[in-house]
Amino acid sequence: MRIACVGLALALVACEELPPERTPEQIRVEDAFMAWVNHLAKGNADAAYRGLSEQNKSQWMFDLLRAEDRAAHAWRLTLEGRTRTDVDLWLNYFKDKRDGRVEKLPTALLDDPGVLNVWRSTFEAQKEIIRIQMSRLTISEVFAEAAAASIIVRNIEGKSEMYQMIFERNGWKVDHHRQTVAEVPR
């Protein structure tokens, strides 16, 4: 009896806490996120753009227009008629609120070749920095539900960052990025 108890005690001491098993949804979210990261790291601007949510794309364009980015304003000047009016109203209404996500740009505008060209030029200007940063991200945690997920990563400096993803149309899209998040004690 004594030998059995000693054996059990040694087995308990030797046991490690295993990480919880990942759900299929967590795996899908992680796969979608890593595909997006790889597109960025490899310089595939078009695929990286497709990996963003519509709210994220809208906020990005809003920020560029508010900052008077040349490429964004050149695109805006190419618009005519109702489309131009809609963009101008959207921009002016949300300038006071400093938020381009509340009411996103119409999907047709977000898919406009001119918007993709603005993305490409912005991406090209920062391509090397993006490649370095994205090629060194490591995932720490993935929290996923039916239509929303959070991914905690370690960046090149070893600090934690959080990306939020949503399920939109045909898959998981990057919706938001928080530069540095506080460490959560385990």
N, C-alpha and C positions, 0 to 999 in steps of 0.2 A: 504494500500500500504506500509506504514511504517513497519507494522508487518511482511509482507512478506520479505522485504529487510533485516530486522534484523535476521529473520530465515535463510535466505540464507547465510548471513555473518557468522552466528554461524556454519552452516553446512560446509562452506568452511574452517573455522578454525579447525574444528574437523576432517577434512579429512587427512588421512595419504597417503603418496606416496606409492603405492603398487609396489612390485617388478614386473618387466616385466614377462610375462608368458613364461615359458620354452618351447622350441621347441621339437618336438619328437626326433630330432637328439641329442639335449643336454641331454635328458633323457637317450637315449641309451648309450651315451658316459659316463655319470655319473654312470649308472648301470654297464658298463664294468669296469670302473675304480674301483668302490667300490667292485666288485667281486674280482679283482686282489688284492686290499688292504686286503680284508678278507682272501684270500688264504695266503698272507704273514703273517698276524696276527695269523692265525691258524696253521702256520707251514707247509702248503702244498706246498713244494718246486716245485714239478712237475707242478702243475697248475699255480703257479706264473711264472715259466719259460715260459710256453705256452702263458702267457699274455704279453710277451715282443715282440717287433718288431724284425725282422731279423737284422736290422741295430744296434739296441740296443744290441742284443746278440753278434754280431760281435765285437762291440766296447768293450763289457765286456771281451770277450775272448782275444782280442788284448791287453787290459790293463793287464790282468793276465799274458799273455806270455811275455810282455815287462817287467813286474815286476818280472819275473822269478818265478812265483808261482809254487810250487811243483806239485800240482795236474794237472795243465794245461800242464806243461812240460811232466809229466808222460803220459798224454793222447796223446800229440804230438808224443812221442816216440813209441806209439803203431801203428801209421800210417805207411803205406808202399806204395811203388811205386808212382804212379802219385798223389795220394791223399796227401802223405807226401810232395812231391815236390810242389804241389799247395799251401799248407799251408805255407811252408818255403818261397816261393816266395812272397806270400801275406804279410807275417809278415815282411820280410826284406824290401820290397818295401815301405810299409807304416810306418816303424819305423822312417824314416826321417821326414815324414809328421805328425807323432804322431796322426794318425787318422785311425781307423779301420772301419769307417762307409762309407767312400767314395765308396769303392768296398767291399761289404760284402762277408763273407765266403759263399760258396755254401750252399743251403738249406739242401742238404744231409748231410753235415758236421755239420750244426747247429742242426740237428735232430739225430745225432749220439749218441748212448747210452753213449759213453765215455764223450761227452760234458755234457750230463745231469748229469752224475756222478760228474763231476767237479763242476757243479752248486750246486748239492746237498751238496757236502762237504763244499763249500764256504758258502752256506746258513746255514748249520748246525752249523758252527763255530760262526755265528752271529745271530742265531735264536732268542735268548731272546731279544737282542737289537732291532731287526727288529719287533718283536711282540709288544714291548712297544711303539715304534715309530709309527707303522702303526695302532695300535688300538686306537690311540688318534688323528688321522688326522680328520679334518673337512673341508668339501668343502665350499669355499667362493664364487667362480664364475666358470662357465663353458662357454667357448666360443667354438662353434662347427660349422664347415662347412662340406662340402660333404665328404672330405677324411682326414681332419686334425682338431685337437681340442687342446685347452689349458685348463688346470684345475688349478685353484689357490686354494691352501689349507692352512689351519693354522696347524702348527706342534705343538708338545708337549710344545714348548716354547712360543707359540703364534705368531711366525713369519710366514710370507707368503713364500710359496714355489710354484714352478710351475712344473707341469708335462705336457708333450706334448704327444698326442696320434695320431696315424695314423690308417686309415682303411687298413688292410692288409689281403689278402686272405679271411678269413672267419669271420672277426670281428675287433673290435677296439683293438689296442695293444699299450702298453706304449712304447714310442719311446725315450723319453729324460726326464731328471730331472734336474732342476736348484735348487740348495740348498736354497738360499734365494733370493727373489725378492723384489725390492723396493715397498713400499706401493704406490698404485695409489690413488690419491685424488678423492673423489666422488663428 
